[in-house]
Amino acid sequence: MIRQPIVTICGHVDHGKTSLLDSIRGTKVAEKEAGRITQKISFTLFPAENIVKGCYLLDKHNIAIKIPGFLFIDTPGHAAFTNLRKRGGSLADLAIVVVDINEGLMPQTSEVLQILKQNKTPFIVALNKIDNISGWRNLNEDIKQNIDSQATHTKDDFQEKLYTIIAALESHGFKSDLFYQVDDYTKKVCLVPLSAKTKEGLPELLMILCGISQKFLSEQLSLGEKAKGVIFEIKKEKAFSYIQAIIYDGKLKQGDEIAIASFHKPIISKIRVLEKVCPLCDKFENVKEASAAIGLRMQLTNSDGILPGMPFQIFQDNLQEIEKEFKKDLSTIETEEQGIIVKADSLGSLEALLILLRQANISVLKAGIGSITKQDITSAKTNLESQQENAVIAGFNVTLEQELGKEDLGKVKLITDDVVYKLIENIQLWQKEKRAEIEKEKMLGLASICKLEILTQYVFRNSNPAIFGVKVVGGKLKSGLRLIDNNGEEIARVKAIQSENMPVEHAEQGMEVAISLPGTTFDRQLKNSKFLYANISERQFRDFKKNKELLSSEEISILQEIAVIKKFF
């Protein structure tokens, strides 16, 4: 007995994933979504009789349907949702990567391809929105004949867009071609031009899905004895909470006990209510038994501590065996001896994020599922001493726990996003800026660039020491800094700095402060001076010049003024 293949529909935001699924199942879910973007994973049971009804090509080519249907999973755009995992690999048997033919491969498409490659998941590319190509007309129900029948300029435009996508896929390590030009599906990715709006190309897509499933996947579609699945979501209602999940192997009955993986001991719970998803919709019906592969909704006797993305299986007093299997399932959560803290909303999201972070050369010290906790902040704070660029908590689709506020973070940087590539870009940008800041601080530890405007109206003491007001025009004024006047004459070393009658160690650009200069007589040495500068050596000047990308435009300008005063040129 074989089960229906699990097919995930993935790709960049707004390239038409849900619209494509709507066209296949004859619904209009996309219009109901907030901003017409899928908010959560949803699954659709698509029975064999509907495949036959929607694909006239099966009769035409004498293809007999052997599979009981498809279980489609519609995912949000981000790659993390493509990484739905089961024991031994990807939860999806097949994937449809939806690409707007007019826009080509986008950042999220690239992420999706990386995850599919990592999981060795076979996929088809649906070249959606062909009806938006200039001059496109729906002239024939056969997509190949329809392409051939287009006007010359439309056909040329189609070919140009097609070859751009073929070249982009090649750069990701995938050879591809139009489905009717592919001889060996194991060596080339099939590209199916279609329109979710006009339904052109949908019969061809269904035919390819059936062909690949029946020719290459029959072994992995064989139904096993043990019920196994993956938790999708935990939904809480006023009176109770229920679990949405997929069972991908075996059978489950109402009253069965299941073991659900966690980062500690497996959670054992009994199925109080069992419901399976109805065909072609997101409604559920109460059942006594459900066979793989199917979307489920379950009420459990114990749902405390259950996390999205975690695997589960039937419990038959085999806890030791289950613990061993779950340990292997969670072995992908590898961390390093140093790095940032990472939190995500599910196991699949976390695994995908870790893969993409590794590829971006971002190391991870600690990773977990769920809201950002006080413990996460404490872990990140340990990096403030020696690895400031790693004092970061990266959150994918998660936020701080309710009782925590930004003040709890201290100097720890919190970076969150619900789009993976944006999250990674923001981490890289922050780390780059932090490293530059650290380098600059190291360089400025030995010398400082600074220009002060003397405020002659604020002379508090003429000598022994001279105390008067200055404005920091640029750079940073620090206690102990040696100063020169605009003739290059050394004046004194700053003994103390006061701001609003309080001693401070340094003053930033724009601040007005009082400084104390020992061994200086104001009316004799400074009365006719307008500015004071940091006294730097020629070697320090050359170091600054060599690392000028670390300096602001004001600091570069001041450096040039000092060079002229001290005749470094």
C-alpha positions as CSV (number, residue, x, y, z in Angstrom):
1,M,0.0,0.0,0.0
2,I,1.3,3.5,-0.9
3,R,0.4,6.8,0.6
4,Q,-0.1,10.1,-1.1
5,P,3.2,12.1,-1.7
6,I,3.7,15.2,0.4
7,V,4.3,18.2,-1.9
8,T,5.5,21.5,-0.5
9,I,4.8,24.7,-2.5
10,C,7.5,27.2,-1.9
11,G,9.2,30.3,-3.3
12,H,9.6,34.0,-2.9
13,V,6.9,36.1,-1.3
14,D,4.1,37.2,-3.7
15,H,5.2,35.0,-6.6
16,G,1.9,33.2,-6.5
17,K,2.2,30.0,-4.3
18,T,-1.2,30.2,-2.7
19,S,-2.8,31.4,-6.0
20,L,-1.3,28.3,-7.7
21,L,-2.7,26.0,-5.1
22,D,-6.1,27.9,-5.3
23,S,-6.2,27.2,-9.0
24,I,-5.4,23.5,-8.5
25,R,-8.0,23.0,-5.8
26,G,-10.5,25.5,-7.1
27,T,-10.6,27.8,-4.1
28,K,-9.7,31.4,-3.4
29,V,-7.7,31.2,-0.2
30,A,-5.1,33.8,-1.4
31,E,-7.7,36.6,-1.3
32,K,-8.4,36.0,2.4
33,E,-4.8,36.1,3.5
34,A,-3.6,39.3,5.2
35,G,-1.8,41.3,2.5
36,R,-2.4,38.2,0.2
37,I,0.7,36.6,1.8
38,T,0.5,33.2,3.5
39,Q,0.8,33.7,7.2
40,K,1.2,30.1,8.4
41,I,1.8,26.7,6.8
42,S,-1.5,25.1,5.6
43,F,-2.1,21.7,4.1
44,T,-4.5,20.5,1.4
45,L,-5.6,16.9,0.7
46,F,-6.0,16.5,-3.1
47,P,-7.5,13.1,-3.9
48,A,-6.7,11.0,-7.0
49,E,-10.2,11.6,-8.6
50,N,-9.5,15.3,-8.6
51,I,-6.1,14.8,-10.2
52,V,-7.9,12.9,-13.0
53,K,-10.5,15.6,-13.3
54,G,-7.9,18.4,-13.5
55,C,-5.5,16.7,-15.8
56,Y,-6.9,15.6,-19.2
57,L,-3.3,14.7,-20.3
58,L,-3.4,11.5,-18.1
59,D,-6.0,9.9,-20.4
60,K,-4.4,11.4,-23.5
61,H,-1.0,9.7,-22.6
62,N,-2.6,6.5,-21.0
63,I,-1.1,7.3,-17.6
64,A,-2.8,5.2,-14.8
65,I,-3.1,6.9,-11.4
66,K,-1.6,4.6,-8.7
67,I,-1.1,7.2,-5.9
68,P,-4.2,8.0,-3.7
69,G,-3.6,11.7,-4.3
70,F,-1.4,14.5,-3.0
71,L,-1.0,16.2,0.3
72,F,0.0,19.8,-0.6
73,I,1.8,22.0,1.9
74,D,1.5,25.8,1.2
75,T,4.4,27.6,3.0
76,P,5.2,31.3,3.6
77,G,7.9,32.7,1.4
78,H,10.8,32.3,3.8
79,A,13.1,29.3,3.3
80,A,12.8,28.2,6.9
81,F,9.3,26.9,6.2
82,T,10.6,24.8,3.3
83,N,12.8,23.0,5.9
84,L,10.0,20.8,7.2
85,R,11.9,17.8,8.6
86,K,11.1,14.2,9.4
87,R,13.3,11.3,10.5
88,G,15.9,10.7,7.8
89,G,15.4,13.9,5.7
90,S,12.8,16.2,4.4
91,L,9.1,15.9,5.2
92,A,8.3,16.8,1.6
93,D,8.7,14.0,-1.0
94,L,8.5,16.7,-3.7
95,A,8.6,20.5,-4.0
96,I,7.1,23.0,-6.4
97,V,9.3,26.1,-6.5
98,V,7.1,28.9,-7.7
99,V,8.9,31.6,-9.6
100,D,7.4,34.7,-11.2
101,I,8.8,34.3,-14.8
102,N,8.9,38.1,-15.1
103,E,10.9,38.7,-11.9
104,G,13.2,35.6,-12.0
105,L,15.0,34.1,-9.0
106,M,14.8,36.4,-5.9
107,P,16.7,36.2,-2.6
108,Q,14.0,33.9,-0.9
109,T,14.0,31.6,-4.0
110,S,17.8,31.3,-3.6
111,E,17.3,30.3,0.1
112,V,14.7,27.8,-0.8
113,L,17.0,26.2,-3.4
114,Q,19.8,26.0,-0.8
115,I,17.5,24.2,1.6
116,L,16.1,21.8,-1.0
117,K,19.7,21.0,-2.1
118,Q,20.8,20.4,1.5
119,N,17.8,18.0,2.0
120,K,18.2,16.4,-1.5
121,T,14.5,17.1,-2.1
122,P,13.4,16.7,-5.8
123,F,11.6,19.7,-7.2
124,I,9.8,21.2,-10.2
125,V,9.9,24.9,-11.0
126,A,6.6,26.5,-11.8
127,L,7.2,29.5,-14.0
128,N,4.1,31.4,-12.9
129,K,2.5,34.6,-14.4
130,I,3.1,33.8,-18.1
131,D,-0.1,35.8,-18.7
132,N,1.8,39.0,-17.6
133,I,4.3,38.6,-20.5
134,S,3.7,41.5,-23.0
135,G,1.3,40.4,-25.7
136,W,0.6,36.9,-24.2
137,R,-2.6,35.3,-25.4
138,N,-4.2,32.0,-24.3
139,L,-4.5,30.3,-27.7
140,N,-4.3,26.6,-26.9
141,E,-5.0,24.3,-23.9
142,D,-1.6,22.5,-24.6
143,I,1.1,24.8,-23.1
144,K,3.8,23.8,-25.6
145,Q,1.5,24.6,-28.6
146,N,0.4,27.8,-26.8
147,I,4.0,29.0,-26.5
148,D,4.7,28.2,-30.2
149,S,1.5,30.1,-31.2
150,Q,2.5,33.4,-29.6
151,A,3.5,36.4,-31.7
152,T,7.2,36.7,-32.4
153,H,8.0,39.5,-30.0
154,T,6.0,37.7,-27.2
155,K,7.9,34.4,-27.9
156,D,11.2,36.2,-27.9
157,D,10.3,37.9,-24.5
158,F,9.4,34.5,-23.1
159,Q,12.6,32.9,-24.3
160,E,14.7,35.7,-22.8
161,K,13.1,35.4,-19.4
162,L,13.3,31.6,-19.6
163,Y,17.1,31.5,-20.3
164,T,17.7,34.1,-17.5
165,I,16.1,31.7,-15.1
166,I,17.9,28.6,-16.5
167,A,21.2,30.5,-16.1
168,A,20.3,31.5,-12.5
169,L,19.5,27.9,-11.6
170,E,22.8,26.8,-13.2
171,S,24.6,29.2,-10.8
172,H,22.9,27.2,-7.9
173,G,24.2,23.9,-9.3
174,F,20.9,22.8,-11.1
175,K,20.7,22.0,-14.8
176,S,17.1,22.7,-16.0
177,D,14.9,22.9,-19.1
178,L,11.3,23.1,-20.2
179,F,9.6,19.9,-19.1
180,Y,8.9,18.7,-22.6
181,Q,12.6,18.9,-23.4
182,V,13.8,16.9,-20.4
183,D,14.8,13.3,-21.2
184,D,16.1,12.4,-17.8
185,Y,14.3,13.8,-14.7
186,T,17.2,12.7,-12.4
187,K,19.6,15.0,-14.2
188,K,17.5,18.0,-15.0
189,V,15.0,20.1,-13.2
190,C,11.7,20.4,-15.0
191,L,10.4,24.0,-15.8
192,V,6.7,24.2,-16.3
193,P,5.4,27.6,-17.7
194,L,1.9,28.3,-16.3
195,S,-0.5,30.9,-15.0
196,A,-2.3,30.4,-11.7
197,K,-4.8,33.1,-13.0
198,T,-5.8,31.6,-16.4
199,K,-4.9,27.9,-15.4
200,E,-2.6,27.5,-18.5
201,G,0.0,24.8,-17.8
202,L,-1.8,23.3,-14.7
203,P,-2.6,20.0,-16.4
204,E,1.1,19.7,-17.4
205,L,2.1,20.5,-13.8
206,L,-0.1,17.7,-12.4
207,M,1.0,15.3,-15.0
208,I,4.7,15.9,-14.2
209,L,4.0,15.6,-10.4
210,C,2.2,12.2,-11.0
211,G,4.9,11.0,-13.3
212,I,7.8,11.8,-11.0
213,S,5.9,10.4,-7.9
214,Q,5.0,7.1,-9.6
215,K,8.3,6.5,-11.4
216,F,10.8,7.6,-8.7
217,L,9.1,7.8,-5.3
218,S,7.2,4.5,-5.0
219,E,9.6,3.0,-2.4
220,Q,9.5,6.0,-0.1
221,L,5.7,6.2,-0.4
222,S,5.3,2.6,0.9
223,L,3.3,2.7,4.2
224,G,5.2,1.5,7.3
225,E,3.7,0.0,10.4
226,K,4.7,2.7,13.0
227,A,2.8,6.0,13.0
228,K,5.2,8.9,12.6
229,G,4.6,12.6,12.1
230,V,5.7,16.2,12.6
231,I,4.0,18.9,14.8
232,F,3.1,22.0,12.8
233,E,1.4,24.3,15.2
234,I,0.0,24.5,18.7
235,K,-3.3,26.5,18.8
236,K,-4.8,27.6,22.0
237,E,-8.5,28.2,22.4
238,K,-10.2,29.5,25.6
239,A,-11.2,26.1,26.9
240,F,-8.5,23.9,25.3
241,S,-5.5,23.7,23.0
242,Y,-5.1,21.5,19.9
243,I,-2.2,20.4,17.8
244,Q,-2.0,20.7,14.0
245,A,0.4,18.0,12.5
246,I,1.1,15.8,9.6
247,I,1.4,12.0,9.9
248,Y,3.8,10.8,7.2
249,D,3.9,7.1,8.0
250,G,1.6,4.4,9.5
251,K,-1.8,4.8,11.1
252,L,-3.0,6.7,14.2
253,K,-6.2,5.9,16.2
254,Q,-8.1,8.0,18.7
255,G,-6.9,6.9,22.2
256,D,-3.3,6.1,21.0
257,E,-0.4,7.3,23.0
258,I,2.2,9.3,21.2
259,A,5.8,10.4,22.1
260,I,6.8,13.9,21.0
261,A,10.4,15.0,20.9
262,S,11.7,17.8,23.0
263,F,15.1,19.2,23.9
264,H,14.8,17.2,27.2
265,K,12.8,14.0,27.7
266,P,10.1,13.0,25.1
267,I,6.6,14.2,26.0
268,I,4.1,11.3,26.3
269,S,0.5,12.1,25.6
270,K,-2.8,10.4,24.7
271,I,-4.9,11.4,21.7
272,R,-8.3,12.5,23.2
273,V,-9.8,13.8,19.9
274,L,-8.5,12.9,16.4
275,E,-9.5,14.9,13.3
276,K,-8.2,14.7,9.7
277,V,-8.2,17.5,7.1
278,C,-11.1,17.3,4.5
279,P,-10.3,17.1,0.8
280,L,-9.7,20.5,-1.0
281,C,-10.3,22.7,2.0
282,D,-8.9,23.5,5.5
283,K,-11.8,22.0,7.4
284,F,-11.4,19.0,9.6
285,E,-13.6,15.9,10.3
286,N,-13.7,13.8,13.4
287,V,-12.3,10.3,12.8
288,K,-11.4,7.2,14.8
289,E,-8.4,6.4,12.6
290,A,-6.1,8.3,10.2
291,S,-3.6,6.9,7.7
292,A,-0.5,8.7,6.3
293,A,0.0,11.0,4.6
294,I,-2.6,13.4,6.0
295,G,-3.0,16.7,7.9
296,L,-4.3,16.2,11.4
297,R,-5.8,18.2,14.3
298,M,-5.5,16.5,17.7
299,Q,-6.5,17.3,21.2
300,L,-4.0,15.7,23.6
301,T,-4.2,14.9,27.3
302,N,-0.9,16.8,27.8
303,S,0.3,19.5,25.4
304,D,2.7,21.3,27.8
305,G,6.1,21.9,26.4
306,I,5.3,20.8,22.9
307,L,7.2,22.8,20.3
308,P,6.4,23.4,16.5
309,G,8.5,21.3,14.1
310,M,9.1,18.5,16.6
311,P,8.8,14.9,15.4
312,F,6.4,12.5,17.1
313,Q,5.6,8.7,16.8
314,I,3.3,6.2,18.4
315,F,4.3,5.2,21.9
316,Q,4.2,1.4,22.7
317,D,6.3,1.2,25.9
318,N,9.5,1.7,23.8
319,L,10.8,4.9,25.4
320,Q,14.4,4.0,25.2
321,E,14.2,3.3,21.5
322,I,12.2,6.5,20.9
323,E,14.7,8.6,22.9
324,K,17.5,7.2,20.7
325,E,15.6,8.1,17.5
326,F,14.7,11.6,18.7
327,K,18.3,12.2,19.7
328,K,19.3,11.6,16.0
329,D,16.5,13.9,14.9
330,L,17.8,16.8,17.0
331,S,21.5,16.2,16.2
332,T,21.3,18.8,13.4
333,I,21.1,21.6,16.1
334,E,24.9,21.9,16.2
335,T,26.4,24.9,17.8
336,E,30.0,26.2,18.2
337,E,32.2,27.3,21.1
338,Q,31.6,30.9,20.3
339,G,29.0,32.9,18.3
340,I,25.6,34.6,18.5
341,I,22.4,33.4,20.2
342,V,19.7,32.2,17.8
343,K,16.0,31.6,18.4
344,A,13.3,30.5,15.9
345,D,9.6,29.7,16.0
346,S,9.9,26.0,15.1
347,L,12.5,23.2,14.7
348,G,12.4,23.3,10.9
349,S,12.9,27.1,11.0
350,L,15.8,26.8,13.4
351,E,17.5,24.0,11.3
352,A,17.1,26.1,8.1
353,L,18.4,29.2,9.8
354,L,21.5,27.4,11.1
355,I,22.2,26.1,7.7
356,L,22.0,29.5,6.1
357,L,23.9,31.2,9.0
358,R,26.8,28.7,8.5
359,Q,26.8,29.5,4.8
360,A,27.0,33.2,5.7
361,N,30.0,32.4,8.0
362,I,28.1,33.5,11.1
363,S,28.9,31.3,14.1
364,V,26.3,30.2,16.6
365,L,26.9,29.6,20.3
366,K,23.4,28.7,21.4
367,A,20.2,27.9,19.5
368,G,16.6,27.2,20.6
369,I,12.9,27.4,19.8
370,G,10.4,29.9,21.2
371,S,10.4,33.4,22.6
372,I,13.7,35.1,23.7
373,T,14.2,34.6,27.4
374,K,16.2,36.2,30.2
375,Q,18.6,33.2,29.9
376,D,19.2,34.0,26.2
377,I,20.1,37.6,27.2
378,T,22.5,36.3,29.9
379,S,24.2,34.0,27.4
380,A,24.6,36.9,24.9
381,K,26.0,39.2,27.7
382,T,29.0,36.8,28.2
383,N,30.2,37.9,24.7
384,L,30.4,41.6,25.8
385,E,33.8,41.2,27.3
386,S,35.8,39.5,24.5
387,Q,33.6,39.1,21.4
388,Q,31.4,42.2,21.2
389,E,30.4,41.5,17.6
390,N,28.8,38.2,18.9
391,A,26.8,40.0,21.7
392,V,23.7,39.4,19.5
393,I,20.4,37.6,19.8
394,A,18.9,36.8,16.4
395,G,15.2,36.0,16.4
396,F,13.3,34.5,13.4
397,N,9.6,35.0,13.8
398,V,10.0,35.4,17.6
399,T,10.1,38.3,20.1
400,L,11.1,38.9,23.7
401,E,9.1,37.1,26.4
402,Q,6.2,39.3,27.6
403,E,7.8,40.2,31.0
404,L,11.0,41.4,29.3
405,G,11.6,44.8,27.9
406,K,14.4,46.5,25.8
407,E,16.0,47.7,29.1
408,D,16.7,44.1,30.0
409,L,19.0,43.7,26.9
410,G,21.6,46.2,28.1
411,K,24.3,46.4,25.5
412,V,23.1,43.2,23.8
413,K,21.9,43.7,20.2
414,L,18.5,42.2,19.4
415,I,17.9,41.6,15.7
416,T,14.6,40.1,14.6
417,D,12.8,39.5,11.3
418,D,10.3,37.2,9.7
419,V,12.3,36.9,6.5
420,V,15.5,34.9,6.7
421,Y,17.7,36.8,4.2
422,K,16.8,40.1,5.8
423,L,17.7,38.7,9.2
424,I,21.0,37.4,8.0
425,E,21.8,40.7,6.1
426,N,21.1,42.7,9.3
427,I,23.3,40.5,11.4
428,Q,26.2,40.8,8.9
429,L,25.8,44.5,8.7
430,W,25.7,45.0,12.5
431,Q,28.7,42.7,13.0
432,K,30.7,44.6,10.3
433,E,29.9,47.9,11.9
434,K,30.8,46.6,15.4
435,R,34.1,45.1,14.2
436,A,34.9,48.5,12.5
437,E,34.0,50.3,15.8
438,I,36.3,47.9,17.8
439,E,39.2,48.4,15.3
440,K,38.7,52.2,15.6
441,E,38.7,52.0,19.3
442,K,41.9,50.1,19.3
443,M,43.5,52.6,17.0
444,L,42.2,55.5,19.0
445,G,43.4,53.9,22.2
446,L,46.8,55.1,21.3
447,A,45.8,58.4,19.7
448,S,42.7,60.5,19.2
449,I,41.5,62.8,16.5
450,C,40.0,65.9,18.0
451,K,39.3,69.6,17.3
452,L,38.1,72.0,19.9
453,E,36.7,75.5,19.6
454,I,37.8,77.7,22.5
455,L,34.8,79.4,24.1
456,T,36.5,82.7,25.3
457,Q,33.4,83.8,27.1
458,Y,33.8,80.9,29.5
459,V,37.2,81.3,31.2
460,F,36.9,80.1,34.8
461,R,40.6,80.2,35.8
462,N,43.5,81.9,34.0
463,S,46.3,79.6,35.2
464,N,47.6,76.9,37.6
465,P,45.7,75.2,36.0
466,A,43.8,77.1,33.2
467,I,40.1,76.1,33.2
468,F,37.9,77.3,30.4
469,G,35.1,76.2,28.1
470,V,35.4,74.4,24.7
471,K,33.1,72.9,22.1
472,V,34.1,69.6,20.5
473,V,33.9,70.5,16.8
474,G,34.8,66.9,15.8
475,G,36.3,63.7,16.9
476,K,36.5,62.7,20.6
477,L,38.0,64.6,23.5
478,K,39.5,62.4,26.2
479,S,41.1,63.0,29.5
480,G,44.9,62.9,29.2
481,L,44.9,64.0,25.5
482,R,47.8,66.2,24.4
483,L,46.7,69.4,22.7
484,I,48.4,71.8,20.2
485,D,47.3,75.2,18.9
486,N,46.8,76.2,15.2
487,N,50.6,77.0,15.0
488,G,51.5,73.4,16.0
489,E,52.8,74.5,19.4
490,E,52.1,72.0,22.2
491,I,49.9,73.6,24.9
492,A,49.3,70.9,27.6
493,R,47.8,67.5,28.4
494,V,44.1,67.6,29.4
495,K,43.9,67.0,33.2
496,A,40.2,66.9,33.6
497,I,36.9,67.4,31.7
498,Q,33.6,68.6,33.3
499,S,30.1,68.5,31.8
500,E,27.3,70.3,33.6
501,N,29.5,70.5,36.8
502,M,30.2,66.7,36.7
503,P,33.5,65.1,35.9
504,V,33.5,63.0,32.7
505,E,36.2,60.8,31.0
506,H,35.4,62.0,27.5
507,A,33.3,64.3,25.4
508,E,31.7,63.6,22.0
509,Q,31.3,65.8,18.9
510,G,28.9,68.8,19.6
511,M,29.3,68.8,23.4
512,E,30.3,71.9,25.3
513,V,32.5,71.2,28.3
514,A,35.1,72.8,30.6
515,I,38.7,71.5,30.5
516,S,41.6,71.9,32.9
517,L,45.1,72.4,31.4
518,P,48.0,72.4,34.0
519,G,51.0,74.6,33.3
520,T,49.0,76.9,31.0
521,T,48.3,80.6,31.3
522,F,45.1,81.3,29.2
523,D,45.5,85.1,28.5
524,R,49.2,84.6,27.5
525,Q,49.0,81.4,25.4
526,L,45.4,81.0,24.3
527,K,43.7,84.4,24.2
528,N,44.2,84.9,20.5
529,S,43.7,81.2,19.5
530,K,40.4,80.0,18.1
531,F,41.0,76.2,17.9
532,L,42.9,73.5,19.7
533,Y,43.8,70.1,18.1
534,A,44.9,66.6,19.3
535,N,48.7,66.3,19.1
536,I,49.4,63.2,17.0
537,S,52.7,61.9,15.6
538,E,53.5,61.5,12.0
539,R,53.4,57.7,12.4
540,Q,49.9,57.9,14.0
541,F,48.8,60.2,11.1
542,R,49.9,57.5,8.6
543,D,48.1,54.8,10.6
544,F,44.9,56.9,10.5
545,K,45.3,57.6,6.8
546,K,45.8,53.8,6.1
547,N,42.6,53.0,8.0
548,K,40.5,56.0,6.9
549,E,37.5,53.8,6.1
550,L,37.1,53.6,9.9
551,L,36.9,57.4,10.2
552,S,34.0,59.7,9.8
553,S,34.2,62.5,7.2
554,E,34.6,65.1,10.0
555,E,37.5,63.1,11.5
556,I,39.2,62.9,8.0
557,S,38.8,66.6,7.6
558,I,40.3,67.3,11.1
559,L,43.2,64.9,10.3
560,Q,44.0,66.8,7.2
561,E,44.0,70.1,9.2
562,I,46.4,68.6,11.8
563,A,48.7,67.3,8.9
564,V,48.9,70.9,7.5
565,I,49.6,72.4,10.9
566,K,52.3,69.8,11.7
567,K,53.7,69.9,8.1
568,F,53.4,66.1,7.5
569,F,53.1,66.6,3.8
